[in-house]
Amino acid sequence: MANEVEDSPSTEVSIGEFSRRSHLSVKALRLYDELGVLAPARVDTASGYRYYDQSQLPDARLIAILRQLDFPLAAIKELLGSDPLVMAQRVKEHWREVEVARVAQNSLAEYLINQLSGKESAMYEVATREVPERTLLCLKRNVDPENLWAFGKEFIAILRERHLPKMPGREGGMFSIYWGLVTGDSDGPVEWCKPIPPEDAEALASQNPDLALRVEPAHSEAYVVLPSDPDSSSPQWQLAMDALQNWATAQGINDDELAIQPADLGLRFTYFAAEPITGNNVPDDYSDFAAPFAYPDSMSRRP
């Protein structure tokens, strides 16, 4: 008599049941499938209906927690399947960034409340500087908020790998130009730039064909020093922008003369400056936010 083999019970469940058990909506599960974050175990070829295996529940519940911590889906996709210690470190880093952002948001909220209430608020101190003509190697790209800092790290990695010559002074620091806001509704573009010696420009450009070579004209900048590395979605950026706008108004500089004269400049962050500030060396994490501007006839140019 032939041995009867009993089929093992199926661990497969419908998308509706999986949604109930994982606490992820059906809409979210469909989105995660489309983005490659969490694919179903099987899709019925006739009906297109999704089925999930119960073994996928830990990943689904992990995704739900990470989303509550404001992890972007692209980061979650990379994390799934990682070593738990690596994942723990990434969560620690992310939450530190969230806490820094919340402190900055508190400052922005306090500033707005005071402004709406007619009270004076502490603002960033605005200074001005003259920037000489500079030869630049640049990388420009449209980016969303989730990939903004990754783009910056990519450019920094290029500089470290290729050992581009360092330029002295604050004007030699690398900087990023925001040609447009980077938000959920706007993708810049953003351009990262590294000043290089003009006499080496052609040789360096040929060695780095993925970077664009251009010359930026000499210009004036109004700037504020920022306490930490910013990005265009940071409340620091909003406070700094407001400080510059108020300064420009007090100086008689209108919107046409701030940040867009000459027209091929743009709002920028400068990083890792080497020039001393108030007699002290600039720390490695020094950065400032600047707006190029044109002096009106009524305002004398500062030395």
C-alpha positions in Angstrom: 0.0 0.0 0.0 1.4 3.3 -1.0 2.3 5.7 1.8 -0.1 8.6 2.0 1.7 12.0 2.2 -0.2 14.6 4.0 0.2 18.1 2.6 1.6 20.6 5.1 -0.9 23.4 6.0 -0.5 26.6 4.0 0.8 29.7 5.7 -0.4 31.9 2.9 -3.0 34.5 3.7 -5.0 37.1 1.6 -3.9 40.7 1.5 -6.9 41.7 3.7 -6.0 39.2 6.4 -2.3 40.2 6.2 -3.3 43.8 6.6 -5.3 43.0 9.7 -2.4 41.0 11.2 0.4 43.5 10.3 -1.6 46.7 11.1 -0.7 48.0 7.6 -3.5 49.1 5.4 -4.2 47.4 2.1 -3.3 50.7 0.4 0.0 50.8 2.1 0.8 47.1 1.2 0.0 47.8 -2.4 2.3 50.8 -2.3 5.1 48.9 -0.7 4.8 46.2 -3.4 5.0 48.8 -6.1 8.1 50.3 -4.6 9.8 47.0 -3.9 9.8 47.4 -0.1 7.6 44.4 0.7 6.4 42.2 -2.2 3.7 39.6 -1.8 4.6 35.9 -1.7 2.3 35.3 -4.7 0.1 37.2 -7.1 -2.8 35.4 -8.7 -2.2 35.5 -12.4 -6.0 35.5 -13.2 -7.3 38.0 -10.6 -4.2 39.9 -9.8 -5.0 39.4 -6.1 -2.0 39.5 -3.7 -1.2 36.8 -1.2 1.3 37.0 1.6 3.1 34.4 3.7 2.8 34.6 7.5 6.6 34.5 7.7 6.5 38.1 6.2 4.7 39.4 9.3 8.0 40.4 11.2 9.2 42.5 8.3 5.7 44.1 7.9 5.6 45.0 11.6 9.1 46.4 11.4 8.1 48.5 8.5 5.1 49.8 10.5 7.4 50.8 13.4 10.0 52.5 11.1 7.3 54.5 9.4 6.1 55.7 12.8 9.6 56.9 13.3 9.5 58.9 10.0 11.9 56.6 8.2 11.6 57.2 4.4 10.6 54.2 2.4 13.9 54.2 0.4 15.8 53.9 3.7 13.5 51.1 4.9 14.0 49.2 1.7 17.8 49.3 2.2 17.5 48.3 5.9 15.3 45.2 5.5 17.5 42.1 5.6 20.4 44.0 7.2 22.3 42.7 10.2 20.3 43.7 13.3 23.3 45.6 14.8 23.6 47.6 11.6 19.9 48.3 11.7 20.1 49.4 15.3 22.9 51.8 14.6 20.9 53.3 11.6 17.8 53.7 13.8 20.0 55.4 16.5 21.5 57.8 13.9 18.0 58.6 12.4 16.5 59.3 15.7 19.4 61.7 16.6 18.6 63.5 13.4 14.9 63.7 14.2 15.7 65.2 17.7 17.9 67.8 16.2 15.2 68.7 13.7 12.6 69.0 16.5 14.8 71.4 18.4 15.1 73.5 15.2 11.4 73.3 14.6 10.8 74.5 18.2 12.9 77.6 17.4 11.0 78.2 14.2 7.6 77.9 15.9 8.7 80.3 18.7 9.9 82.8 16.1 6.6 82.6 14.1 4.5 82.9 17.3 6.5 86.0 18.3 6.2 87.5 14.8 2.5 86.9 14.7 2.1 88.4 18.2 4.1 91.5 17.3 7.0 90.6 19.5 10.7 90.9 18.7 12.6 87.6 18.1 16.3 86.9 18.2 17.6 86.6 14.7 20.8 85.3 13.1 23.4 88.0 12.8 24.0 89.0 9.2 27.5 89.8 7.9 28.8 90.6 4.4 31.8 89.5 2.4 33.4 89.9 -1.0 33.9 86.6 -2.9 36.5 86.6 -5.7 36.1 85.0 -9.1 36.3 81.2 -8.6 36.9 78.2 -10.9 34.6 75.4 -9.9 34.0 71.7 -10.5 30.3 71.0 -9.9 27.7 68.3 -9.8 24.1 69.3 -10.3 21.0 67.2 -9.8 17.2 67.3 -9.1 16.7 65.6 -5.7 13.8 65.0 -3.3 14.2 65.4 0.5 14.8 61.7 1.0 17.9 61.8 -1.2 19.2 65.3 -0.5 21.9 64.4 2.0 22.8 61.3 0.2 23.6 63.5 -2.8 25.9 65.6 -0.6 27.7 62.5 0.7 28.1 61.3 -2.8 29.9 64.5 -3.7 32.0 64.5 -0.6 33.1 60.9 -1.4 34.1 62.0 -4.8 36.3 64.7 -3.3 38.0 62.3 -0.9 38.6 59.6 -3.5 40.1 61.9 -6.1 42.2 64.1 -3.9 41.2 67.4 -5.5 43.5 70.2 -4.4 42.5 72.2 -1.4 42.0 76.0 -1.7 42.8 78.3 1.2 40.3 80.4 3.1 36.5 80.5 3.4 36.3 81.0 -0.4 38.0 77.7 -0.9 35.4 75.7 1.0 33.0 73.4 -0.9 29.5 74.7 -1.1 26.0 73.7 -2.3 23.7 76.0 -4.3 19.9 75.6 -4.0 18.5 76.7 -7.3 15.1 75.8 -5.9 13.5 74.5 -2.6 13.8 70.8 -1.9 10.5 69.7 -0.4 7.8 67.2 -1.0 6.6 69.4 -3.8 9.9 70.7 -5.2 13.1 69.0 -6.3 15.6 71.8 -6.5 17.8 71.4 -8.4 20.8 71.4 -6.1 24.4 71.9 -7.2 27.5 70.9 -5.2 30.7 72.9 -6.1 34.4 72.6 -5.2 36.7 75.6 -5.9 39.9 74.5 -7.7 43.1 76.3 -8.8 42.3 78.0 -12.2 45.7 77.0 -13.6 44.8 73.3 -13.1 41.2 73.6 -14.3 41.5 72.0 -17.7 43.6 69.1 -16.4 41.2 68.5 -13.5 38.2 68.7 -15.7 39.6 66.1 -18.1 40.3 63.8 -15.1 36.8 64.2 -13.7 34.4 64.2 -16.7 31.4 63.6 -14.5 31.9 67.0 -12.9 31.1 70.3 -14.8 33.7 72.9 -15.0 32.6 76.5 -14.8 33.8 80.0 -13.6 31.7 81.9 -11.0 32.1 85.7 -11.2 33.2 87.8 -8.3 30.3 89.0 -6.2 29.1 90.2 -2.8 27.4 87.9 -0.3 25.3 88.4 2.9 25.6 85.4 5.2 24.8 84.0 8.6 26.7 81.4 10.5 24.8 78.2 11.2 25.3 76.0 14.3 25.2 72.7 12.4 25.0 71.1 9.0 21.8 72.3 7.4 19.6 71.3 4.5 17.0 73.2 2.6 14.1 71.7 4.5 15.6 72.5 7.9 13.9 75.2 10.0 17.4 76.7 10.3 17.2 77.5 6.6 13.9 79.3 7.1 15.2 81.4 10.0 18.4 82.2 8.1 16.4 83.2 5.0 14.2 85.4 7.1 17.2 87.1 8.7 18.7 87.8 5.3 15.5 89.2 4.0 15.0 91.5 7.0 18.6 92.6 6.6 18.1 93.3 2.9 15.0 95.4 3.6 16.9 97.4 6.3 19.7 98.1 3.8 17.3 99.1 1.0 18.1 96.0 -1.1 15.0 94.8 -3.0 14.2 91.2 -4.1 15.7 91.8 -7.5 19.0 92.7 -5.9 19.2 89.9 -3.3 20.3 86.4 -4.4 19.7 86.8 -8.1 22.1 89.5 -9.2 24.1 88.3 -11.0 21.4 85.9 -12.2 23.7 82.8 -12.4 24.5 82.7 -8.7 21.9 81.5 -6.1 21.4 80.7 -2.4 24.2 78.6 -1.0 25.6 76.8 2.0 29.4 76.8 2.5 31.0 74.0 4.5 34.3 73.3 6.2 35.6 76.9 5.9 39.2 77.4 7.0 39.1 81.1 7.7 39.0 82.1 11.4 35.9 83.6 13.0 36.2 86.2 15.7 39.8 85.2 16.3 39.1 81.4 16.6 39.7 78.6 14.2 36.6 77.5 12.3 35.6 74.0 13.4 35.3 71.3 10.8 31.5 71.3 11.0 31.3 75.1 10.4 28.8 76.1 7.8 27.1 79.3 6.7 24.1 80.3 4.6 24.6 83.0 2.1 22.7 85.1 -0.5 24.6 86.9 -3.2 23.4 90.4 -3.6 23.9 93.6 -5.6 24.6 96.9 -3.8 22.0 99.6 -4.5 23.3 103.0 -5.4 22.4 104.3 -1.9 24.6 101.7 -0.2 28.3 102.1 -0.1 30.3 98.9 -0.9 32.1 97.6 2.1 35.8 96.7 1.9 
